[in-house]
Amino acid sequence: MGFTSTEVLRGFRWTALAALAAAALSGCAGRPPRLAPIPDTLTSLEGDGSLSLTGPGGTARSRFSFILLPPGRARIDVFDPLGRLVYFLLITDDQALLAVPSKKAFGRGSREEVIARFLGFGLTPGEMASLLTGRWPEGGFGPEALGGDAWTLQRDDRNRVASGERGYLRFNVREFFPDSTAARLLAFEHLDSKGRIKVRYMAFNRPRPGATEAATLLKGYNERTWREMEALLGDED
């Protein structure tokens, strides 16, 4: 059966629209997104990205989202490559929780060991915010920082923090967001592990009420020992 002139014209229109959409997408694919200016006073930072981490057990890749409330509070959601939530971390000053939604279970641990489960090393929420935004406090981090060592930072010819180290941890910013001090691609090494973080977007000073409240997020969960949580996470991995 043949096509009418109206059907042929409609087909041409849809083809043209599809070509325009494809051209627009291909033009945007290689163009890094722009961030809003980083405020002088940073009260909250949220965004998402991907993590690749290589250690003695091999290489693991995951997606994650984060909400940081410097200096001491944070929530990090960790997803598998298919976008399923595997676990999330809640950091409240010196206390940290790790929860596995599929098991309705959570465990308590030191801030260092809980964050190290995600990154391979410990960081405070304030240090995470500085690594991502490139904004470091003038006096450095106080006693709440982990490791007991001071940060040594190096800047590029545009006065952006491009690399740094503290103890066994070293980082290098491989790509910045356009016209920003914020890291879009960040590589790191620590003892026998290394990896990189790629950030998709970040938003500043838009806190979501209750986003880091354990009483709400862990409703219906059962507390387990840290050893039990490690076993559960082994099953999830």
JOWO-V581985 format. One record per residue. N is the residue number from 1. RES is the residue in one letter. BURIAL is 1 if it has 9 or more other C-alpha atoms within 8 Angstrom, else 0. Layout:
# JOWO-V581985
n->N res->RES burial->BURIAL
n->N res->RES burial->BURIAL
This chain:
# JOWO-V581985
n->1 res->M burial->0
n->2 res->G burial->0
n->3 res->F burial->0
n->4 res->T burial->0
n->5 res->S burial->0
n->6 res->T burial->0
n->7 res->E burial->0
n->8 res->V burial->1
n->9 res->L burial->0
n->10 res->R burial->0
n->11 res->G burial->0
n->12 res->F burial->0
n->13 res->R burial->0
n->14 res->W burial->0
n->15 res->T burial->0
n->16 res->A burial->0
n->17 res->L burial->0
n->18 res->A burial->0
n->19 res->A burial->0
n->20 res->L burial->0
n->21 res->A burial->0
n->22 res->A burial->0
n->23 res->A burial->0
n->24 res->A burial->0
n->25 res->L burial->0
n->26 res->S burial->0
n->27 res->G burial->0
n->28 res->C burial->0
n->29 res->A burial->0
n->30 res->G burial->0
n->31 res->R burial->0
n->32 res->P burial->0
n->33 res->P burial->0
n->34 res->R burial->0
n->35 res->L burial->1
n->36 res->A burial->0
n->37 res->P burial->0
n->38 res->I burial->0
n->39 res->P burial->0
n->40 res->D burial->0
n->41 res->T burial->0
n->42 res->L burial->1
n->43 res->T burial->0
n->44 res->S burial->1
n->45 res->L burial->1
n->46 res->E burial->1
n->47 res->G burial->1
n->48 res->D burial->1
n->49 res->G burial->1
n->50 res->S burial->1
n->51 res->L burial->1
n->52 res->S burial->1
n->53 res->L burial->1
n->54 res->T burial->1
n->55 res->G burial->1
n->56 res->P burial->0
n->57 res->G burial->0
n->58 res->G burial->0
n->59 res->T burial->0
n->60 res->A burial->0
n->61 res->R burial->1
n->62 res->S burial->1
n->63 res->R burial->1
n->64 res->F burial->1
n->65 res->S burial->1
n->66 res->F burial->1
n->67 res->I burial->1
n->68 res->L burial->1
n->69 res->L burial->1
n->70 res->P burial->1
n->71 res->P burial->0
n->72 res->G burial->1
n->73 res->R burial->1
n->74 res->A burial->1
n->75 res->R burial->1
n->76 res->I burial->1
n->77 res->D burial->1
n->78 res->V burial->1
n->79 res->F burial->1
n->80 res->D burial->1
n->81 res->P burial->0
n->82 res->L burial->0
n->83 res->G burial->0
n->84 res->R burial->0
n->85 res->L burial->1
n->86 res->V burial->1
n->87 res->Y burial->1
n->88 res->F burial->1
n->89 res->L burial->1
n->90 res->L burial->1
n->91 res->I burial->1
n->92 res->T burial->1
n->93 res->D burial->0
n->94 res->D burial->0
n->95 res->Q burial->1
n->96 res->A burial->1
n->97 res->L burial->1
n->98 res->L burial->1
n->99 res->A burial->1
n->100 res->V burial->1
n->101 res->P burial->1
n->102 res->S burial->0
n->103 res->K burial->0
n->104 res->K burial->1
n->105 res->A burial->1
n->106 res->F burial->1
n->107 res->G burial->1
n->108 res->R burial->1
n->109 res->G burial->1
n->110 res->S burial->1
n->111 res->R burial->1
n->112 res->E burial->1
n->113 res->E burial->1
n->114 res->V burial->1
n->115 res->I burial->1
n->116 res->A burial->1
n->117 res->R burial->0
n->118 res->F burial->0
n->119 res->L burial->0
n->120 res->G burial->1
n->121 res->F burial->1
n->122 res->G burial->1
n->123 res->L burial->1
n->124 res->T burial->1
n->125 res->P burial->1
n->126 res->G burial->1
n->127 res->E burial->1
n->128 res->M burial->1
n->129 res->A burial->1
n->130 res->S burial->1
n->131 res->L burial->1
n->132 res->L burial->1
n->133 res->T burial->1
n->134 res->G burial->1
n->135 res->R burial->0
n->136 res->W burial->0
n->137 res->P burial->0
n->138 res->E burial->0
n->139 res->G burial->0
n->140 res->G burial->0
n->141 res->F burial->1
n->142 res->G burial->0
n->143 res->P burial->0
n->144 res->E burial->0
n->145 res->A burial->1
n->146 res->L burial->1
n->147 res->G burial->0
n->148 res->G burial->0
n->149 res->D burial->0
n->150 res->A burial->0
n->151 res->W burial->0
n->152 res->T burial->0
n->153 res->L burial->1
n->154 res->Q burial->0
n->155 res->R burial->1
n->156 res->D burial->0
n->157 res->D burial->0
n->158 res->R burial->0
n->159 res->N burial->0
n->160 res->R burial->1
n->161 res->V burial->1
n->162 res->A burial->1
n->163 res->S burial->1
n->164 res->G burial->1
n->165 res->E burial->1
n->166 res->R burial->1
n->167 res->G burial->0
n->168 res->Y burial->0
n->169 res->L burial->1
n->170 res->R burial->1
n->171 res->F burial->1
n->172 res->N burial->1
n->173 res->V burial->1
n->174 res->R burial->1
n->175 res->E burial->0
n->176 res->F burial->1
n->177 res->F burial->1
n->178 res->P burial->0
n->179 res->D burial->0
n->180 res->S burial->0
n->181 res->T burial->1
n->182 res->A burial->1
n->183 res->A burial->1
n->184 res->R burial->1
n->185 res->L burial->1
n->186 res->L burial->1
n->187 res->A burial->1
n->188 res->F burial->1
n->189 res->E burial->1
n->190 res->H burial->1
n->191 res->L burial->0
n->192 res->D burial->0
n->193 res->S burial->1
n->194 res->K burial->1
n->195 res->G burial->1
n->196 res->R burial->1
n->197 res->I burial->1
n->198 res->K burial->1
n->199 res->V burial->1
n->200 res->R burial->1
n->201 res->Y burial->1
n->202 res->M burial->1
n->203 res->A burial->1
n->204 res->F burial->1
n->205 res->N burial->1
n->206 res->R burial->0
n->207 res->P burial->0
n->208 res->R burial->0
n->209 res->P burial->0
n->210 res->G burial->0
n->211 res->A burial->0
n->212 res->T burial->1
n->213 res->E burial->0
n->214 res->A burial->0
n->215 res->A burial->0
n->216 res->T burial->0
n->217 res->L burial->0
n->218 res->L burial->1
n->219 res->K burial->0
n->220 res->G burial->0
n->221 res->Y burial->0
n->222 res->N burial->0
n->223 res->E burial->0
n->224 res->R burial->1
n->225 res->T burial->0
n->226 res->W burial->1
n->227 res->R burial->0
n->228 res->E burial->0
n->229 res->M burial->1
n->230 res->E burial->0
n->231 res->A burial->0
n->232 res->L burial->1
n->233 res->L burial->1
n->234 res->G burial->0
n->235 res->D burial->0
n->236 res->E burial->0
n->237 res->D burial->0
